[in-house]
Amino acid sequence: MANEDLGKTLRRLRRLASLTQEELAERSAVSVDVIRQLEQGRKHSARLPTLHALANGLGVELTTLLGDPPAVSSTGENDGPRFVAVRRAIMPALWGPAPEPPGPDFSMNSLREQIADGWTQYHSAEFDTVMKALPDLISDARSATASGSDDDERRAGFAALGKALQLAGHVAVRMGKTDLALISLERAIDAAGQSSDPLLLPMILNSTAWTYQRQGRLEDALGIALRAADDMANAGHTGTADGLKVWGALTMSAATSAARSGDYERAAAMMETAEKEAARVSKLPDGGDTRMVSVFSPSSVRIERVRLAVQYGHPQDALALAKGMRLSKDTPPSWRTWLLLDVARAHTDTGDAAGAVKTLESLRRVAPTWMQHHTLAVAIVRDLWALPHHPPGLRPLAEFLGVCE
């Protein structure tokens, strides 16, 4: 469970920065009253623009302010032996031996399948399982890049290495290690340049934009996503389902960065364009294994539109967008859990405590461990628990998250 609530974290970071509440308010352009309410526990959550502003004022990453991310293991460790092994796989010893070619039992198809399984597990929030497999996946992919004189095999090995390092970058972000994530993604970009997959580089750039978002580098995130999307369109790579998915994911990423920079209208326009384009995915030639391609479908775009609406002060719009939504079969479990959390937040913001509790009960059934470790889920329940009248079902949720202790 999250180790500290938002108010305690804010107060601790403010004192470490030797700032008064008034000085932090001036630096972040956030009302001193909001800062006081958060630190005194009278307010347990805030919208992302406010959190970004506070993080910038404190000079820390957003993940530092939010506390433990959802990927922290059940032991509460985010630097345990498994993650140390992942770090060593991403950054092997300097001046170490060059990778050796794979043995006779090596199968590129098997390696691709294992990496694809890793992405499925990641989207299912099975982070411990992914971390256990990653070191071997990266090592095997590095070996494949040293394949004899077969250029096709070598390029396929670099493609596998790029995808494995991209996955490692995502896991590092979920563990709150964004600097390590960028190192992994930088090496993935280098591998992509030596592969023959034209979609791999823009997919990794999308992951890079997401990592910049987590660091509060919103202009960098917006710029890299827009450039990569434009490059794809100019190169004619949006004529297949896989290519359109990658373009769409980049466009959604750009929209998120725009919204977090305060330009909600621009973000909404980009998301509407993405949703229209997403309808074309099912009509285009399919590339095969969708587990290795960016998530982009009418369902994923609508989920992201709900997220932006609720995070940027439009809860009624969020509920209207979510009403009657039917998710496609290829919607990853992690996206479903985010949708439930956002809908619960929207109900809370509109004063519908009963609706929020009903949604949180669904979230608990779908992803109980994820819910326990997510700071925002805990904050929503705290806000509901602070109400003078508790709706039915709230107490079991509060006890589950340790809010009413």
N, C-alpha and C positions, 0 to 999 in steps of 0.2 A: 504494500500500500504506500501511497505517497508519503514521504517522510515529513514534509512540512507543508502547511497550508500557504496560500499565496501571500497573506499578510505578514506571516513570520519571515518568509523568504525576502519579501520586499524590505522589511525593517532591517534584517541582518545585512543585506547588500547595501542599503543606504548608509548604514553606520560604517561598514567597511570602506565606503567611498568618502567618509567624513563629510556627509551632506546632511543639512537639516531638511525637514519636510518642505519648508519654503524654498530652499535652494533646489531640491529635486523637482519641485513643481515648476520653477522657472526654467530649469534645464530641459525638462521634458514637455513643457506646455500642457501639463495635466493639472487639473484643479487640485489645490492643496487639500480641499475637503475630501476628494476621492482618495487621495493618498492616506489621509487620516482614517477614513472609513475602512480601507483595506487593512491597514496596520492594526487597527483596534478590533478587527474581527466583526465589524458591523456590516461589512460587504466582503463577500468571499470569491467573487469572480469579476472579470472585466472583459470588455470586447478586445479583440486582437489589436486594433489600432492603438488603444490605450496601453496595452501590454508592450507593444513595439516601442511606443514613445517612452515608457518608463525604462525599458531595457536600454534604449539609446541614451537616456539621461543618466543612467547608472554606469554606462560604458561596459555592459555585459551582453552576452548573446541572449536571445529570447529563451532558449532552452534552459539557461541558468536561472532565469526568473521563474519559469514555469515549474521547475523542480523535476523530479524523476520522470523520464519519458516512459511510454507504455512498454518498451522492450526490456526494462529492468527485470531480471530473473526473480523467481519466487524467493530466492535467498536474500534479495535486496542488493546483491553485488552487481556492479556493472563493469568491474575490472577483474573478474574471476578468471580461472585458468582457460576456459574456452575462449573468452574474448582476447586474452593475451596471445593465444595461438592464432587467432584471426589477424591480430596486429602483425605478428611475425610473418604470416603468409603474405600480407599486403606489402610489408617492407622487409624482405629477406636481408640477411647480413650484407653490409657493404663489402665489396671486394671478395664476396663469397664465390664458390664454384659456379660455373655456368650450368644451366639446366641440361640434363642428359636426355637424349631421345627416349621416347617411351619403349617399353618392352614389347615382346611379340604378342602378349595377351591384351594389349591396349586396343580399345574400340572408340573411335571418335563419336559414333552414334550413341554409345553408352554414356560417354561423357556429356554430350548434349542433353541426353535424357535426364541425367542426374542434375545438371544445372537448371533445367526446366522445372524439375521437381523442387529444387531449392526456391525458385521464384514462387511456386504454388504455396509452399510452406510459409514463405515470407508474407504473402498476402493473407494467409490464414493466421498470422500473428504467432506462428510456431518458431519464435526466435531462437530458443535454445537448440532446437533441432537443426536449424540453418547454421548456427555457429559451429555446431559439432562437425558438420559436413564441409564447411567452407575451406578450411586449410588444405584438405586433400583435393578438393575441386580446383583450387588455384594452382596447387603444385602439379596436378596432372595436366592442366591446361598449359602451364609453362613448359612442361616436357614436350607437349605436342607442338609447341612453336619451334622446337629443335629437331623436328623430323627431317632426317637425311636430305635428299635432293628433291623431294617431292614438294614443289611450290604450292600446289593446291592444298596439301595436307598442312603445310606450315601456315598458310593463310587461314585455314579452318581452325588451326590451333590458336592463332591470334584472336579470331572471332570468339572462340570459347573463353579465352583469357579475359577479353574485354567484358564479356557478359558476367563472368564470375567476379571480376573486380568491381563491376557496377553493383552487383548484389552485395558485395562486402561493403561498398560505400553506403548503401541504403541501411544495412544493419548498423554501421557505425553511427549514422545519423540518429537512428532509433535509440542508440545507447548514449546519446548526448555527446558523441565524439566527432564534432563536425570538421575539425581540422584534419583528423585522420581520414574522414570520409573524402575530403577534397584531394588528399594524397592518393587514395585508392582510385578516385575518378580520373585524376590526371594520368595515372598509369593506364587506366582503362581507355582513355582517349588515345594514348600512344599505341596501344594494342589495336584499337579500331582502325587506325590509320594504316596498319600493316595487314588488315584483313581485306576481304573482298565483299563485305556486306555494306551496302550504301546506307542502310538504316541504322546501323549500330552507333555511329558517331552522333547523329541527332538524338538518339535515345539516351546516350550517356550525357550529352549536353543538357537534356531535360532534367536528369538527376542532379547535375551540377547546379542548375537554376534553383531546384528545390532546396539544395543544401545552402545556397546563398540566402534563400528566404529564411531558413532557420537561423542564420547568423544575423538577420536584419539587414542584409545587403540588398535591399529591394531594387535599386536602380540596376545593379549588376544582374540580378535575377531576371528582371524584365528585359533588359537588353539582350542577354544571351538567348532567351527563349524566342524573342521576336526574330532575331537574326537567323537562328536555326530553322524556324518555321518558314521564313521567307526563302532561305536557301533551298529547302525541300521543294517548295512550290516552284521556284525558278528552274530547278533541275528536273521537274516533271515526275517527282517521286510520289505524288498523291493519286496516281491512277490505279493503285491496288489497295486492297483492304488494309494490308499491313502498313503501307506507306501513309494512308490517310489516318490510321490510328496514331502513328507517331506524330504527324503534323497536328492532329487534334489535341494530343496530350501536351504538346508544346504551347498551343494556343490557350489551353486551359491554365497552364502554368503562368503564362504571361498575364492572363486575366487576374489570377490570384495576386500576383505581384502588384498589378495596378490598383487593385482594391486595397491591399495593405498599405499602399502609398497614399491612400485617401481618394483615389479617383474611381469611385464605385460605379459611376455612370459608364465610363470607358470599359470597365471590367464587365459590366452587365451586357454591353453591346458585343464584346468579344465572345462572351459565353453564348449569346443568342446565335451568333454566326456559327460557333462550334456545334451547337445543337442541331442546326439545320444541316451542316455537313455530316454529322454523325449518322443521319438517316441514310446516307449513301453507302455506309460501310457494308451492309448486308447485300448490296447489289454489285459489289466489285469482286474481282478474283481473289480468293482466299489463299494466303501463303502457306497454310498448313498449321503448325503448332503455335497456337496463340499465346502459350504460356511465356514465350520469349519476346513478346511484343508489348508495346505500351498499352495501357488500359484506356480504351476510348470507345464509347457506345452511347446511344441515347440515354441509357440509364446512368452511366457514369457522369455525363454532362449535367443531367438533372440533379444528381447528388451534389455535384460541385456548386451548382447554382444555389441549392438550398444552403450549403455551407457558407457561401459568400453572403447570402441575404441575412442569415442569422448572426454572423460574426460582425457585420457592419451596420447593425441597427435596423434591420427590416424584417422583424420576426413574422409579421403577418404575411409578407411575400413568401417567406420560407415555408410557412405552413400551407399556403396556397399551392406552391410548387410541389410540395411533398404529398399533398392529398391525392389519394387514388393511384400513387405511383406503382407501377409494376416493373420489378427489376428483371433484367434479362438473366439467363442462366450463367452467362460468363462474368457476371458481376462478382469480383473477389469478396470474400467474407469481410475483409478489413473495411471495404467501402460500405458494406451494409451496417457495420457497427458504427462507423462515423455518422451515417445518416440518422440512426436512432439517437445518437448523442446530440446531434444538431437539432433534431425535432424536439427533444426534451428541453434543450436550451431555449428554443423558440416558444414553447408552451410556458416556460418559466418567465420569459420576458414579457409575455402578454398577460400574466397573472393567472394562467390556467394551471394551478398546482396539480389538480387531478389528472389532467392530460399529461403533464410532465412525469408524474409517478407511473402512470400506465406505460408510457414509453420506456422509462428506466427499468421497469419490470421486464419488458421485452429484451432490453439490452442485457440485463443480468442473465436471462435464459440463453441468449445467443453467445455472449462473450464475458463470462463472469471474471476470469483472471484479468483480461484486458481492462475491464471496468474498474477493478480494484486498484490498478496501477495508473489510471489516468487521472491527472490532477483536475481536469475540468469536470469529469463525472463526479468526483468527490465534492468539488466546489458547488455544483448544482444541488446536490443533496443537502449540503450545509445550508445553502440559501433557503431551501424548502423547510428544513428543520427549524430555522429561525422564525418561521411564520407562527402567528398566535394559534392558528387552527391547522392541525395536520390532516391531510387527506388520507383516506384508507390506503393501506399498503406502504406508507412512507416509513413506518418504524422498522419493518424487516430490512428495507434498503439501508436505512441509517445504521442499523446494527451490523449489517454485512460490511459496510464501509468504515465502521468504527466512528461514525460521526456523533452518535448520541452518548458516547462514553463520558 
